[in-house]
């Protein structure tokens, strides 16, 4: 799967690009996976997942 932002190739089924962290496919209804109804931007997601 090719990243729409940077063009890097990523393994099929991934949600975020391994190079730039961009979302590879749209999130269902723009909510977190838990379905809490809380919207999360790409930047918030990157911040939460970075270490």
PDB file of N, CA, C and O in Angstrom:
ATOM      1  N   UNK A   1       0.854  -1.171   0.000  1.00  0.00           N
ATOM      2  CA  UNK A   1       0.000   0.000   0.000  1.00  0.00           C
ATOM      3  C   UNK A   1       0.900   1.234   0.000  1.00  0.00           C
ATOM      4  O   UNK A   1       1.829   1.335   0.801  1.00  0.00           O
ATOM      5  N   UNK A   2       0.619   2.164  -0.898  1.00  0.00           N
ATOM      6  CA  UNK A   2       1.433   3.366  -1.022  1.00  0.00           C
ATOM      7  C   UNK A   2       0.833   4.512  -0.212  1.00  0.00           C
ATOM      8  O   UNK A   2      -0.377   4.742  -0.239  1.00  0.00           O
ATOM      9  N   UNK A   3       1.693   5.225   0.506  1.00  0.00           N
ATOM     10  CA  UNK A   3       1.265   6.366   1.312  1.00  0.00           C
ATOM     11  C   UNK A   3       0.860   7.522   0.400  1.00  0.00           C
ATOM     12  O   UNK A   3       1.610   7.878  -0.509  1.00  0.00           O
ATOM     13  N   UNK A   4      -0.317   8.114   0.627  1.00  0.00           N
ATOM     14  CA  UNK A   4      -0.753   9.241  -0.199  1.00  0.00           C
ATOM     15  C   UNK A   4       0.034  10.524   0.073  1.00  0.00           C
ATOM     16  O   UNK A   4       0.022  11.440  -0.748  1.00  0.00           O
ATOM     17  N   UNK A   5       0.713  10.595   1.211  1.00  0.00           N
ATOM     18  CA  UNK A   5       1.441  11.813   1.573  1.00  0.00           C
ATOM     19  C   UNK A   5       2.893  11.790   1.083  1.00  0.00           C
ATOM     20  O   UNK A   5       3.341  12.727   0.423  1.00  0.00           O
ATOM     21  N   UNK A   6       3.634  10.708   1.409  1.00  0.00           N
ATOM     22  CA  UNK A   6       5.059  10.670   1.067  1.00  0.00           C
ATOM     23  C   UNK A   6       5.401   9.673  -0.035  1.00  0.00           C
ATOM     24  O   UNK A   6       6.505   9.711  -0.576  1.00  0.00           O
ATOM     25  N   UNK A   7       4.467   8.778  -0.376  1.00  0.00           N
ATOM     26  CA  UNK A   7       4.696   7.823  -1.454  1.00  0.00           C
ATOM     27  C   UNK A   7       5.417   6.550  -1.044  1.00  0.00           C
ATOM     28  O   UNK A   7       5.676   5.694  -1.889  1.00  0.00           O
ATOM     29  N   UNK A   8       5.745   6.408   0.231  1.00  0.00           N
ATOM     30  CA  UNK A   8       6.451   5.211   0.701  1.00  0.00           C
ATOM     31  C   UNK A   8       5.551   3.981   0.611  1.00  0.00           C
ATOM     32  O   UNK A   8       4.337   4.067   0.798  1.00  0.00           O
ATOM     33  N   UNK A   9       6.170   2.833   0.320  1.00  0.00           N
ATOM     34  CA  UNK A   9       5.428   1.577   0.297  1.00  0.00           C
ATOM     35  C   UNK A   9       5.294   1.064   1.726  1.00  0.00           C
ATOM     36  O   UNK A   9       6.252   1.092   2.498  1.00  0.00           O
ATOM     37  N   UNK A  10       4.108   0.598   2.068  1.00  0.00           N
ATOM     38  CA  UNK A  10       3.821   0.075   3.399  1.00  0.00           C
ATOM     39  C   UNK A  10       3.153  -1.284   3.254  1.00  0.00           C
ATOM     40  O   UNK A  10       2.475  -1.528   2.256  1.00  0.00           O
ATOM     41  N   UNK A  11       3.330  -2.182   4.235  1.00  0.00           N
ATOM     42  CA  UNK A  11       2.666  -3.482   4.182  1.00  0.00           C
ATOM     43  C   UNK A  11       1.148  -3.321   4.158  1.00  0.00           C
ATOM     44  O   UNK A  11       0.598  -2.397   4.757  1.00  0.00           O
ATOM     45  N   UNK A  12       0.489  -4.229   3.458  1.00  0.00           N
ATOM     46  CA  UNK A  12      -0.973  -4.198   3.382  1.00  0.00           C
ATOM     47  C   UNK A  12      -1.574  -4.322   4.773  1.00  0.00           C
ATOM     48  O   UNK A  12      -1.050  -5.049   5.617  1.00  0.00           O
ATOM     49  N   UNK A  13      -2.665  -3.618   5.014  1.00  0.00           N
ATOM     50  CA  UNK A  13      -3.363  -3.699   6.290  1.00  0.00           C
ATOM     51  C   UNK A  13      -2.913  -2.685   7.327  1.00  0.00           C
ATOM     52  O   UNK A  13      -3.535  -2.570   8.383  1.00  0.00           O
ATOM     53  N   UNK A  14      -1.848  -1.950   7.049  1.00  0.00           N
ATOM     54  CA  UNK A  14      -1.376  -0.942   8.001  1.00  0.00           C
ATOM     55  C   UNK A  14      -2.278   0.284   7.964  1.00  0.00           C
ATOM     56  O   UNK A  14      -2.887   0.583   6.937  1.00  0.00           O
ATOM     57  N   UNK A  15      -2.362   0.987   9.077  1.00  0.00           N
ATOM     58  CA  UNK A  15      -3.217   2.167   9.184  1.00  0.00           C
ATOM     59  C   UNK A  15      -2.407   3.449   9.007  1.00  0.00           C
ATOM     60  O   UNK A  15      -2.866   4.398   8.371  1.00  0.00           O
ATOM     61  N   UNK A  16      -1.196   3.471   9.575  1.00  0.00           N
ATOM     62  CA  UNK A  16      -0.330   4.641   9.483  1.00  0.00           C
ATOM     63  C   UNK A  16       0.925   4.318   8.685  1.00  0.00           C
ATOM     64  O   UNK A  16       1.428   3.197   8.747  1.00  0.00           O
ATOM     65  N   UNK A  17       1.429   5.287   7.942  1.00  0.00           N
ATOM     66  CA  UNK A  17       2.654   5.128   7.166  1.00  0.00           C
ATOM     67  C   UNK A  17       3.836   4.932   8.106  1.00  0.00           C
ATOM     68  O   UNK A  17       3.974   5.644   9.101  1.00  0.00           O
ATOM     69  N   UNK A  18       4.694   3.956   7.782  1.00  0.00           N
ATOM     70  CA  UNK A  18       5.858   3.683   8.629  1.00  0.00           C
ATOM     71  C   UNK A  18       6.929   4.755   8.488  1.00  0.00           C
ATOM     72  O   UNK A  18       7.814   4.846   9.340  1.00  0.00           O
ATOM     73  N   UNK A  19       6.876   5.572   7.435  1.00  0.00           N
ATOM     74  CA  UNK A  19       7.872   6.614   7.208  1.00  0.00           C
ATOM     75  C   UNK A  19       7.439   7.961   7.783  1.00  0.00           C
ATOM     76  O   UNK A  19       8.169   8.570   8.565  1.00  0.00           O
ATOM     77  N   UNK A  20       6.239   8.429   7.391  1.00  0.00           N
ATOM     78  CA  UNK A  20       5.820   9.780   7.797  1.00  0.00           C
ATOM     79  C   UNK A  20       4.682   9.806   8.812  1.00  0.00           C
ATOM     80  O   UNK A  20       4.383  10.861   9.371  1.00  0.00           O
ATOM     81  N   UNK A  21       4.044   8.666   9.057  1.00  0.00           N
ATOM     82  CA  UNK A  21       2.972   8.611  10.050  1.00  0.00           C
ATOM     83  C   UNK A  21       1.607   9.043   9.546  1.00  0.00           C
ATOM     84  O   UNK A  21       0.658   9.118  10.326  1.00  0.00           O
ATOM     85  N   UNK A  22       1.490   9.329   8.247  1.00  0.00           N
ATOM     86  CA  UNK A  22       0.195   9.735   7.690  1.00  0.00           C
ATOM     87  C   UNK A  22      -0.780   8.562   7.700  1.00  0.00           C
ATOM     88  O   UNK A  22      -0.373   7.402   7.626  1.00  0.00           O
ATOM     89  N   UNK A  23      -2.049   8.874   7.790  1.00  0.00           N
ATOM     90  CA  UNK A  23      -3.089   7.841   7.764  1.00  0.00           C
ATOM     91  C   UNK A  23      -3.158   7.265   6.352  1.00  0.00           C
ATOM     92  O   UNK A  23      -3.262   8.013   5.379  1.00  0.00           O
ATOM     93  N   UNK A  24      -3.101   5.931   6.236  1.00  0.00           N
ATOM     94  CA  UNK A  24      -3.111   5.271   4.938  1.00  0.00           C
ATOM     95  C   UNK A  24      -4.511   5.015   4.414  1.00  0.00           C
ATOM     96  O   UNK A  24      -4.722   4.959   3.202  1.00  0.00           O
ATOM     97  N   UNK A  25      -5.453   4.862   5.304  1.00  0.00           N
ATOM     98  CA  UNK A  25      -6.842   4.652   4.887  1.00  0.00           C
ATOM     99  C   UNK A  25      -7.741   5.403   5.847  1.00  0.00           C
ATOM    100  O   UNK A  25      -7.385   5.603   7.008  1.00  0.00           O
ATOM    101  N   UNK A  26      -8.883   5.814   5.380  1.00  0.00           N
ATOM    102  CA  UNK A  26      -9.773   6.596   6.241  1.00  0.00           C
ATOM    103  C   UNK A  26     -10.247   5.807   7.457  1.00  0.00           C
ATOM    104  O   UNK A  26     -10.547   4.618   7.358  1.00  0.00           O
ATOM    105  N   UNK A  27     -10.309   6.468   8.584  1.00  0.00           N
ATOM    106  CA  UNK A  27     -10.848   5.841   9.796  1.00  0.00           C
ATOM    107  C   UNK A  27     -12.355   5.768   9.654  1.00  0.00           C
ATOM    108  O   UNK A  27     -12.967   6.659   9.064  1.00  0.00           O
ATOM    109  N   UNK A  28     -12.949   4.735  10.179  1.00  0.00           N
ATOM    110  CA  UNK A  28     -14.399   4.605  10.075  1.00  0.00           C
ATOM    111  C   UNK A  28     -15.073   5.670  10.920  1.00  0.00           C
ATOM    112  O   UNK A  28     -14.928   5.682  12.143  1.00  0.00           O
ATOM    113  N   UNK A  29     -15.795   6.548  10.285  1.00  0.00           N
ATOM    114  CA  UNK A  29     -16.560   7.632  10.909  1.00  0.00           C
ATOM    115  C   UNK A  29     -15.696   8.608  11.695  1.00  0.00           C
ATOM    116  O   UNK A  29     -16.231   9.398  12.472  1.00  0.00           O
ATOM    117  N   UNK A  30     -14.370   8.579  11.518  1.00  0.00           N
ATOM    118  CA  UNK A  30     -13.496   9.538  12.171  1.00  0.00           C
ATOM    119  C   UNK A  30     -13.426   9.403  13.678  1.00  0.00           C
ATOM    120  O   UNK A  30     -13.172  10.385  14.376  1.00  0.00           O
ATOM    121  N   UNK A  31     -13.643   8.220  14.182  1.00  0.00           N
ATOM    122  CA  UNK A  31     -13.588   8.017  15.625  1.00  0.00           C
ATOM    123  C   UNK A  31     -12.451   7.085  15.978  1.00  0.00           C
ATOM    124  O   UNK A  31     -11.863   6.448  15.104  1.00  0.00           O
ATOM    125  N   UNK A  32     -12.148   7.008  17.234  1.00  0.00           N
ATOM    126  CA  UNK A  32     -11.127   6.096  17.709  1.00  0.00           C
ATOM    127  C   UNK A  32     -11.626   4.666  17.580  1.00  0.00           C
ATOM    128  O   UNK A  32     -12.837   4.445  17.539  1.00  0.00           O
ATOM    129  N   UNK A  33     -10.716   3.674  17.513  1.00  0.00           N
ATOM    130  CA  UNK A  33     -11.135   2.291  17.337  1.00  0.00           C
ATOM    131  C   UNK A  33     -12.097   1.779  18.395  1.00  0.00           C
ATOM    132  O   UNK A  33     -12.867   0.858  18.120  1.00  0.00           O
ATOM    133  N   UNK A  34     -12.081   2.336  19.578  1.00  0.00           N
ATOM    134  CA  UNK A  34     -12.978   1.894  20.635  1.00  0.00           C
ATOM    135  C   UNK A  34     -14.413   2.321  20.418  1.00  0.00           C
ATOM    136  O   UNK A  34     -15.306   1.866  21.133  1.00  0.00           O
ATOM    137  N   UNK A  35     -14.654   3.186  19.445  1.00  0.00           N
ATOM    138  CA  UNK A  35     -16.003   3.626  19.155  1.00  0.00           C
ATOM    139  C   UNK A  35     -16.562   4.576  20.193  1.00  0.00           C
ATOM    140  O   UNK A  35     -17.778   4.664  20.363  1.00  0.00           O
ATOM    141  N   UNK A  36     -15.689   5.288  20.890  1.00  0.00           N
ATOM    142  CA  UNK A  36     -16.139   6.189  21.943  1.00  0.00           C
ATOM    143  C   UNK A  36     -16.802   7.441  21.389  1.00  0.00           C
ATOM    144  O   UNK A  36     -17.432   8.193  22.132  1.00  0.00           O
ATOM    145  N   UNK A  37     -16.660   7.673  20.063  1.00  0.00           N
ATOM    146  CA  UNK A  37     -17.257   8.856  19.464  1.00  0.00           C
ATOM    147  C   UNK A  37     -16.365  10.076  19.565  1.00  0.00           C
ATOM    148  O   UNK A  37     -16.758  11.157  19.128  1.00  0.00           O
ATOM    149  N   UNK A  38     -15.171   9.933  20.131  1.00  0.00           N
ATOM    150  CA  UNK A  38     -14.241  11.046  20.266  1.00  0.00           C
ATOM    151  C   UNK A  38     -13.356  11.084  19.033  1.00  0.00           C
ATOM    152  O   UNK A  38     -12.652  10.117  18.740  1.00  0.00           O
ATOM    153  N   UNK A  39     -13.388  12.193  18.312  1.00  0.00           N
ATOM    154  CA  UNK A  39     -12.579  12.344  17.110  1.00  0.00           C
ATOM    155  C   UNK A  39     -11.118  12.551  17.498  1.00  0.00           C
ATOM    156  O   UNK A  39     -10.812  13.190  18.505  1.00  0.00           O
ATOM    157  N   UNK A  40     -10.226  12.000  16.684  1.00  0.00           N
ATOM    158  CA  UNK A  40      -8.802  12.134  16.965  1.00  0.00           C
ATOM    159  C   UNK A  40      -8.089  12.521  15.676  1.00  0.00           C
ATOM    160  O   UNK A  40      -8.192  11.811  14.676  1.00  0.00           O
ATOM    161  N   UNK A  41      -7.372  13.635  15.688  1.00  0.00           N
ATOM    162  CA  UNK A  41      -6.659  14.071  14.496  1.00  0.00           C
ATOM    163  C   UNK A  41      -5.404  13.237  14.313  1.00  0.00           C
ATOM    164  O   UNK A  41      -4.944  12.578  15.245  1.00  0.00           O
ATOM    165  N   UNK A  42      -4.855  13.269  13.108  1.00  0.00           N
ATOM    166  CA  UNK A  42      -3.618  12.546  12.827  1.00  0.00           C
ATOM    167  C   UNK A  42      -2.507  12.992  13.777  1.00  0.00           C
ATOM    168  O   UNK A  42      -1.746  12.165  14.279  1.00  0.00           O
ATOM    169  N   UNK A  43      -2.418  14.293  14.021  1.00  0.00           N
ATOM    170  CA  UNK A  43      -1.368  14.817  14.897  1.00  0.00           C
ATOM    171  C   UNK A  43      -1.522  14.283  16.318  1.00  0.00           C
ATOM    172  O   UNK A  43      -0.529  13.912  16.943  1.00  0.00           O
ATOM    173  N   UNK A  44      -2.744  14.239  16.838  1.00  0.00           N
ATOM    174  CA  UNK A  44      -2.976  13.697  18.181  1.00  0.00           C
ATOM    175  C   UNK A  44      -2.601  12.228  18.233  1.00  0.00           C
ATOM    176  O   UNK A  44      -2.017  11.767  19.213  1.00  0.00           O
ATOM    177  N   UNK A  45      -2.935  11.491  17.180  1.00  0.00           N
ATOM    178  CA  UNK A  45      -2.616  10.073  17.125  1.00  0.00           C
ATOM    179  C   UNK A  45      -1.108   9.859  17.084  1.00  0.00           C
ATOM    180  O   UNK A  45      -0.591   8.993  17.791  1.00  0.00           O
ATOM    181  N   UNK A  46      -0.391  10.635  16.266  1.00  0.00           N
ATOM    182  CA  UNK A  46       1.072  10.522  16.210  1.00  0.00           C
ATOM    183  C   UNK A  46       1.701  10.807  17.570  1.00  0.00           C
ATOM    184  O   UNK A  46       2.603  10.094  18.009  1.00  0.00           O
ATOM    185  N   UNK A  47       1.214  11.861  18.233  1.00  0.00           N
ATOM    186  CA  UNK A  47       1.747  12.237  19.538  1.00  0.00           C
ATOM    187  C   UNK A  47       1.534  11.117  20.554  1.00  0.00           C
ATOM    188  O   UNK A  47       2.420  10.814  21.353  1.00  0.00           O
ATOM    189  N   UNK A  48       0.358  10.511  20.515  1.00  0.00           N
ATOM    190  CA  UNK A  48       0.021   9.459  21.469  1.00  0.00           C
ATOM    191  C   UNK A  48       0.839   8.196  21.217  1.00  0.00           C
ATOM    192  O   UNK A  48       1.179   7.478  22.157  1.00  0.00           O
ATOM    193  N   UNK A  49       1.156   7.920  19.950  1.00  0.00           N
ATOM    194  CA  UNK A  49       1.869   6.698  19.612  1.00  0.00           C
ATOM    195  C   UNK A  49       3.383   6.849  19.641  1.00  0.00           C
ATOM    196  O   UNK A  49       4.096   5.845  19.643  1.00  0.00           O
ATOM    197  N   UNK A  50       3.893   8.080  19.664  1.00  0.00           N
ATOM    198  CA  UNK A  50       5.346   8.269  19.658  1.00  0.00           C
ATOM    199  C   UNK A  50       5.924   8.058  21.052  1.00  0.00           C
ATOM    200  O   UNK A  50       5.245   8.236  22.063  1.00  0.00           O
ATOM    201  N   UNK A  51       7.172   7.680  21.076  1.00  0.00           N
ATOM    202  CA  UNK A  51       7.847   7.456  22.367  1.00  0.00           C
ATOM    203  C   UNK A  51       9.239   7.994  22.349  1.00  0.00           C
ATOM    204  O   UNK A  51       9.953   7.895  23.348  1.00  0.00           O
TER     205      UNK A  51
END
